[in-house]
């Protein structure tokens, strides 16, 4: 009986070798097919390696997506820098308009030729030459900044970035685009390196090489079968007793339970570019902290105490700008009231005087002029003085109107800045959103790493349980 069974087995082996050699279709292996059992660990390893190849490409494409998001953010920063340059040019144009308005006023006043000077509100002491020099200085400074902006060398302060030039912004975008190209190239040639739980830092080439080696190893097993050198034992395990397999199953189950328990507690550490080495609990904690920080920042913006850098003024807060507007309004009202009451004073040909003072002086001069025994020279001097006071009264009206116009202009400028505070704070808001999105995406990475971390043990456990069924139980 035993001799017949051996003969049947030899015939089956010859048929199998013949089928492999001739390329015949072989039916699927049954549970006790030793060839399939020996091949299974290699197939499992190959499956695991292919899963890691897929994971390498997935992590690479995810990083490409994240870098693309940063490119989008930096592109907005680039557009923002362009707007900032336009704001600076607008500021120069407004300063130039003020200076030219003052120049126009000086042209209509007396005593403005060098070396004489007149004091004008908001610009100080000037004559027709110095006001022209001021205008040229502003134009030169504007041309200098226009050239820097055109060449990308102007430096701006941007929330969440700091001081940076247009060249620096473009270089950052170029570097990010190069990273994307390098990642895609690395995925294609197998040099892109990522960290995978249970495997460490790996690249696709080593897995591709190992898969090729496994295929060679499987072919070597087939070659041994063809040569009649195949040894029958539990494939992939060798000689095994039920007790030993039970111990190995218990060990694998314990390790699986340990790894799953670590993951369940949120203590499994993984590495991703946006977070570095962190556990699930740590990432969730940083997300909570980021949310609180975001709310604090939003409140500071809403309360008007968030500080931003404005090209026209430097660092400023909304409440400070509103305070400046209020002070301009108060100054405007006080100036109007002083003009209405005749108490507004300015530097005039007769000195610093108000309209009330000029009228009082003219009244006193009129009384002196009415004296009957006044000498001709004295009378002539009084007439000239009255004419000078009349001209000064006319100039006072022009200067007071100019003063009101400049105050209103400056108030309008600051009022316009208030609405831009939220726009200037936007890069910080958007950066926080990008960081939060990356961390939220990282939360979904832990189950993926856990599956890869436990997959070899699950495959090993399945093999051990299958091998246990192949061992006779007796009876």
MOWO-V464511 format. One record per pair of residues at least 6 apart in sequence whose C-alpha atoms are under 7 Angstrom apart, sorted by the first residue. I is the first residue (numbers start at 1). J is the second residue. Records with the same first field share a line. If there is no record, write none. Layout:
I: J + J
//
This chain:
17: 225 + 226
19: 26
29: 36
32: 470
34: 234 + 235
37: 235 + 236
38: 235 + 236
39: 218
41: 236
42: 214
44: 459
46: 211
49: 207
53: 204
56: 194 + 204
57: 187
60: 183
64: 180
67: 176 + 180
71: 173 + 176
74: 169 + 173
78: 166 + 169
81: 156 + 166
84: 311
85: 149
87: 311
88: 311 + 312
89: 142
91: 312
92: 138 + 142
96: 135 + 138
99: 135
100: 135
103: 128 + 131
106: 112 + 128
107: 128
111: 117
112: 118 + 127 + 128
113: 127 + 128
114: 127 + 129
116: 127
117: 125 + 126 + 127
118: 125 + 126 + 127
119: 125 + 126 + 347
121: 403
148: 154
152: 165 + 166 + 167
153: 165 + 166 + 167
154: 165 + 166
155: 163 + 164 + 165
156: 163 + 164 + 165
157: 163 + 164 + 309
159: 308 + 425 + 427 + 428
160: 427 + 428
183: 192
186: 192
190: 203 + 204 + 205
191: 203 + 204 + 205
192: 203 + 204
193: 201 + 202 + 203
194: 201 + 202 + 203
195: 201 + 202 + 271
196: 449
197: 270 + 449 + 452 + 453
198: 453
224: 230
233: 239
234: 467
242: 468 + 471
245: 464 + 468
249: 461 + 464
252: 457 + 461
256: 454 + 457
262: 268
266: 279 + 280 + 281
267: 279 + 280 + 281
268: 279 + 280
269: 277 + 278 + 279
270: 277 + 278 + 279
271: 277 + 278
274: 438 + 439
275: 439
280: 443
283: 439
287: 436
300: 306
304: 317 + 318 + 319
305: 317 + 318 + 319
306: 317
307: 315 + 316 + 317
308: 315 + 316 + 317 + 421 + 424 + 425
309: 315 + 316
310: 316
318: 418 + 421
321: 414 + 418
325: 411 + 414 + 415
328: 407 + 411
332: 404 + 407
338: 344
342: 354 + 355 + 356
343: 354 + 355 + 356
344: 354 + 355
345: 352 + 353 + 354
346: 352 + 353 + 354 + 396
347: 353
348: 392
349: 392
350: 389 + 392
355: 393
358: 389 + 393
362: 386 + 389
365: 382 + 386
369: 379 + 382
//
